[in-house]
């Protein structure tokens, strides 16, 4: 490239391969503060008029000089990123803009381009990639480029786009990313989405993260449920069911977006209001009746916000039974009057079967499944006799056996399994609401239930607002936006005798 000026060349640029390119000191200094400081001081480059730029190719340097001398330059798409890096080095912001407009964004490069644009603080390119990702979201998150992101980049991506896009799908997208290289990434799930125990009472909701030993106060609801209800998590969302025959509804909570993280009310058809509900294989199952004592099982359809009756599911499901999902079966355990009966409904074969009976009759008990075993605890025997006993059913051997009893007798509580450990929370106790609001966790090695006193701010003031709980993963970035509830001086962990 020849630059026709009256003054002779007085600067030599030595680029990649030792090639020399001539230029003018006054032109370079005026265009770039990089050259101005280098050439107009007592530095060696200024004295000798020779600048070594071996990291820069002759092709890129020629284009940069074209821009410096004429104010414009044609940049090929395949050279655009290299040009932007060079323009940033030589402190030429307008050239960065021109080069960014030559970049062709595709699903295979949009994420790396976004991070690249952020590094160079190219607002125009950031906006361009944002719009592309927004318009091609489903394809981008299934691309090879997304699957090869580092955990830091995935976290950065969630922070950038988690609020913009469908927060319901964020967790499932990350799970796909983990499964792409499961052996190395399995631990990242807990890092990005810590598993916690969500507890709801009245219109308040809280989350306990066992591995952090912290409670967080989540979004409160303008709706208050004082009647019977059940808390369930399914497909990365939280459902708070009101188990009433008339005027029933339920609340839905979406945990991955700080700006949209709120409880919303969903109405259900009055014909199929569930009297009890549970989750099995990412589906919500409910038990209801259409008159008389015969009850049937239905499945919740999220897309139509309705319950669908399962033919041939009618069975003698007694009031006060505990429902637990394990494998492909729904187990119905105990019931009024204090029963030892245990029946299961196979959701794949659509048939009922009896199992071994419990060792102690009970109703309004609570339970959870873990690794092929079903834990059942508490409940009532009759009248005001609250139970502490706990039993475990082995699905493979069809046998029940007792384990250590709870420290606090209670009924209608919640039992959840978090990281393989059983936790009991809430319900009603004949020893008072303060006792009912304590958490118990099962130490399987010592065969002992440990009592944990939760912060007083979590406790409700009304006996009718008994807590219900379930496990749910939160995105850590969102969870950290909520207030961590500190324990009072007199609160803390305590092991019951």
Secondary structure, 3 states (H helix, E strand, C coil): CCCCCCCCCCEEEEEHHHCEEEECHHHHHHHCHHHHHHHCCCCHHHHHCEEEECCCCHHHHHHHHHHHHHCCCCCCHHHHHHHHHHHHHCCCHHHHHHHHCCCCCCCCCHHHHHHHHHHCCCHHHHHHHHHHHHHCHHHHCCCHHHHCCCHHHHHHHHHHHCCCCCHHHHHHHHHHHHHHCHHHHCCHHHHHCCEEEEEEEECEEEEEECCCCEEEECCCCCCCECCCEEEEEECCEEEEEECCCCCCEEEEEECCCCCCCCEEEEECCHHHCCCEEEEECCEEEEEEECCCCCEEEEEEECCCCEEEECCCCCECCCCCCEEEEECCEEEEECCCCCECCEEEEECCCCEEEECCCCCCCEECCEEEEECCEEEEECCECCCCCECCCEEEEECCCCEEEEECCCCCCCECCEEEEECCEEEEECCECCCCHHHHCCEEEEECCCCEEEEEECCHHHCCCCCCCCCEEEEEECCHHHHCCCEEECCCCCCEECCCC
